[in-house]
């Protein structure tokens, strides 16, 4: 009999009893047997899932280490999930014990995020009252937690963005910085560019900036650009609507997004596409050269293979 036939699935909690005497179903059976029973869930908590917990001290995807795996019922809340993470021995080892508060205090300081398959950080789970089963947290989900200095409380007209300043000449970015983006009713292009300009170029007057959102699913940067002046179509109308509400397609601006920022004067002809060399490499590996537009192909530099010679004198 296999475990699958017994109904034992991944992350199922079981009890194994070693018997003093062999257990046989009939007198004809004489082999030693272990009886495996599925553990009944207490308090009707429902099925168990296994999640992978990672930790970041800076909040940026290039700083991430594995904590451990954690098994929890799908019926608990996100707040309870945070409390269970705080109680993990491996999690406690990452911090000074003298700086560790009560479980509730520690849970309030955790910023919990989804970690995508390509190792970038995704959704921030802010609603502690939401059920795990309703929060897109499933079996084998990868989560990453960041321990903040104090609990983070944002209102309905505020989101946290991870931003970085673009170096157009080198096609790279500087250090990541968190920006609390506040908007009046709906996040608009004008509000976003104005606040990013003040954050990165506070010493300059009447600065004009350009911005793009990074899409980790396909390694592209979606430019927050005004709609082009042309014949009105359904697509152009959607773009115009998105400028008045960046939460709409094609930008889908959300809490925790990565935003690149550059001065318009550094790229007045807007030929720079915000992409990095690693973005081009990953895009090329996944979808091949056909995915590039004519402008992107101009920036794509194929590295020439060279012979490697090693002069070893033994």
C-alpha positions in Angstrom: 0.0 0.0 0.0 1.4 3.4 -1.0 1.0 6.6 1.0 -1.0 8.0 -2.0 -3.5 5.2 -1.6 -3.9 6.1 2.0 -4.8 9.7 1.0 -1.5 11.2 2.4 -0.6 14.2 0.3 2.2 16.8 0.4 2.5 18.6 3.8 0.0 16.2 5.4 0.6 15.8 9.1 0.8 12.2 10.2 1.3 10.1 13.3 3.6 7.1 13.2 3.4 4.5 15.9 6.1 1.8 16.2 4.3 -1.4 17.5 5.9 -3.8 19.9 4.3 -6.7 17.9 3.8 -7.0 14.2 0.3 -5.8 13.1 -1.4 -8.2 10.6 -4.7 -7.9 8.9 -5.1 -11.6 8.8 -3.4 -14.7 10.1 -1.7 -15.2 6.7 0.3 -11.9 7.1 3.6 -12.2 9.1 5.6 -9.1 8.0 6.3 -6.2 10.4 4.0 -3.3 9.6 3.8 0.3 10.6 0.3 1.7 10.9 0.1 5.2 9.4 -2.9 7.4 10.3 -3.8 10.8 9.1 -3.9 13.2 12.0 -7.3 14.7 12.5 -7.2 18.5 12.5 -8.0 20.0 15.9 -10.5 22.9 16.1 -11.6 22.3 12.5 -8.7 24.3 11.2 -8.9 22.6 7.8 -6.1 21.5 5.5 -2.5 22.2 6.2 -0.2 24.0 3.7 3.6 24.2 3.7 5.2 27.6 2.8 8.8 28.6 2.4 9.8 31.6 4.6 12.7 33.9 3.5 14.0 37.0 5.2 15.3 40.3 3.9 16.9 43.0 6.0 16.8 45.8 3.4 13.6 45.0 1.6 15.2 44.5 -1.8 15.2 41.3 -3.8 19.0 41.0 -4.0 19.1 40.7 -0.2 17.2 37.5 0.7 18.0 34.4 2.7 16.1 31.3 3.5 14.7 31.0 7.0 12.8 27.7 7.0 9.7 25.9 5.9 6.5 26.4 7.9 3.4 24.3 8.0 0.2 26.2 8.8 -3.6 25.7 8.4 -5.1 27.6 5.5 -7.9 28.8 7.8 -5.7 31.1 9.9 -5.4 34.9 9.3 -2.4 36.7 7.8 -1.8 38.2 11.3 -1.6 34.7 12.8 0.8 33.6 10.1 3.1 36.5 11.0 3.0 35.6 14.7 3.9 32.0 13.8 6.8 33.2 11.7 8.1 35.3 14.7 8.1 32.1 16.9 10.3 30.2 14.5 13.7 29.5 16.1 15.6 30.3 12.9 13.8 33.6 12.6 14.8 34.6 16.2 18.4 33.8 15.5 18.6 36.5 12.9 18.1 39.3 15.4 19.4 40.4 18.8 17.4 38.8 21.6 17.5 42.1 23.6 15.8 43.8 20.7 13.0 41.2 20.4 9.6 42.2 21.8 6.5 40.2 22.4 5.1 38.0 19.7 2.3 40.5 18.9 4.8 43.4 18.8 7.1 41.5 16.5 4.3 40.5 14.2 3.2 44.1 13.9 6.7 45.0 12.6 6.8 42.4 9.9 6.2 43.3 6.3 5.2 40.1 4.6 5.5 39.7 0.8 5.1 37.1 -1.9 8.4 36.0 -3.5 7.9 35.3 -7.2 9.3 32.4 -9.2 12.1 34.6 -10.7 13.1 35.7 -7.1 11.7 39.2 -7.2 9.3 40.4 -4.5 5.6 40.7 -5.2 2.5 41.5 -3.3 2.6 42.9 0.2 0.2 41.3 2.6 -1.1 44.2 4.7 -4.5 43.0 5.8 -3.8 41.0 9.0 -7.5 40.1 9.3 -7.6 38.4 5.9 -7.6 34.6 5.8 -4.6 32.9 4.3 -6.9 30.9 2.1 -8.3 34.2 0.6 -4.9 35.9 0.2 -3.4 33.9 -2.7 -1.1 32.0 -0.2 -1.1 28.4 -1.2 0.9 25.2 -0.7 4.5 25.8 -1.7 4.1 29.6 -1.7 7.4 31.4 -1.2 7.1 34.3 1.3 9.6 36.9 2.4 9.5 38.9 5.6 11.2 42.2 6.4 11.5 43.3 10.1 10.8 47.0 10.2 11.9 49.4 12.9 8.3 50.1 13.8 4.8 49.0 12.6 4.0 50.4 9.1 0.6 52.0 8.8 -0.6 53.4 5.5 -3.9 54.9 4.6 -6.0 54.1 1.6 -4.4 56.9 -0.4 -0.8 55.8 0.2 1.4 53.0 -1.1 5.1 52.0 -0.7 7.2 52.0 -3.9 10.8 50.6 -4.3 12.5 53.2 -6.5 15.9 53.5 -8.2 17.6 56.3 -10.2 18.4 55.4 -13.8 21.9 55.9 -15.3 21.1 56.3 -18.9 24.7 56.2 -20.2 25.5 52.9 -18.4 22.0 51.5 -18.7 22.0 50.6 -15.0 20.5 51.8 -11.7 21.7 53.2 -8.4 20.7 52.0 -4.9 17.1 51.1 -4.1 15.1 53.6 -2.1 11.7 53.3 -0.5 9.2 56.1 -1.4 5.8 56.5 0.2 3.6 57.6 -2.7 0.6 59.6 -1.5 -2.2 60.6 -3.9 -5.5 62.4 -3.5 -8.2 60.1 -5.0 -6.6 57.8 -7.5 -2.8 57.6 -8.4 -2.2 59.7 -11.4 0.8 60.1 -13.7 1.3 63.7 -12.7 1.3 63.0 -9.0 3.7 60.1 -9.3 6.3 62.0 -11.5 6.0 65.1 -9.2 6.8 63.2 -6.0 9.6 61.1 -7.6 11.1 64.3 -9.0 11.1 65.9 -5.5 12.6 62.8 -3.9 15.5 62.3 -6.3 16.1 65.8 -7.5 15.1 68.1 -4.7 17.9 70.5 -5.3 16.8 71.3 -8.9 14.1 73.6 -10.0 11.3 72.7 -12.3 12.7 69.2 -12.9 11.1 66.9 -15.5 11.4 63.2 -14.9 10.4 60.0 -16.6 9.5 56.8 -14.8 8.8 53.1 -15.6 7.5 50.2 -13.6 9.3 46.9 -13.7 7.3 43.8 -14.6 9.1 40.8 -13.0 7.0 38.3 -15.0 8.5 39.2 -18.3 11.5 41.4 -17.3 10.1 44.5 -19.1 9.8 48.1 -17.9 6.4 49.7 -18.6 7.0 53.4 -19.2 4.6 55.8 -17.5 4.2 58.0 -20.6 1.4 60.2 -21.7 -0.8 58.9 -24.6 0.5 59.8 -28.0 -1.5 62.4 -30.1 -3.1 60.3 -32.7 -6.4 59.1 -33.9 -8.5 58.0 -30.9 -8.9 54.3 -30.6 -10.0 51.9 -27.8 -6.3 51.4 -26.9 -5.5 55.1 -26.7 -8.6 55.7 -24.6 -7.5 53.0 -22.2 -4.1 54.5 -21.9 -5.6 58.0 -21.3 -7.7 56.5 -18.5 -4.7 54.8 -17.0 -2.9 58.1 -16.8 -5.7 59.3 -14.5 -5.6 56.0 -12.5 -2.3 54.1 -12.7 -3.9 51.1 -11.1 -5.5 50.4 -14.4 -3.9 48.6 -17.4 -1.3 48.6 -18.7 0.5 49.9 -15.5 -1.4 48.1 -12.7 0.5 50.2 -10.1 0.4 48.5 -6.7 2.0 48.5 -3.3 5.6 47.3 -3.4 6.3 47.9 -7.1 9.8 48.6 -8.4 10.0 52.0 -10.2 12.9 53.3 -12.3 13.4 57.1 -12.5 15.5 59.3 -14.8 15.8 62.9 -15.8 14.2 63.9 -19.1 17.3 65.9 -19.9 19.4 62.7 -19.8 17.2 61.2 -22.5 15.4 64.0 -24.4 14.7 61.8 -27.4 13.3 59.0 -25.2 15.4 56.3 -26.8 16.3 54.6 -23.5 13.9 51.8 -22.6 14.9 51.5 -18.9 16.1 48.0 -19.4 19.3 46.5 -17.8 21.6 44.0 -19.3 20.3 41.3 -17.0 16.7 42.1 -18.2 17.8 41.6 -21.8 19.6 38.4 -21.0 16.6 36.9 -19.2 14.1 38.1 -21.8 16.3 36.6 -24.6 16.5 33.3 -22.7 12.8 33.0 -22.1 11.3 34.2 -25.4 14.2 34.6 -27.9 15.2 37.5 -30.2 11.7 37.8 -31.8 10.3 39.6 -28.7 12.4 42.7 -29.3 11.0 45.7 -31.1 13.1 47.6 -33.6 14.2 50.1 -30.9 15.1 47.4 -28.4 17.1 45.6 -31.1 19.3 48.7 -31.4 20.2 48.4 -27.8 20.7 44.6 -27.8 24.4 43.9 -27.9 25.3 40.3 -28.6 28.6 39.4 -27.0 31.1 37.8 -29.3 32.5 34.4 -28.1 36.2 34.4 -27.6 38.6 31.5 -26.9 39.8 31.1 -23.3 43.6 30.3 -23.0 45.2 29.3 -19.8 48.9 29.3 -19.5 49.7 26.9 -16.7 53.4 26.3 -15.7 53.6 23.2 -13.6 
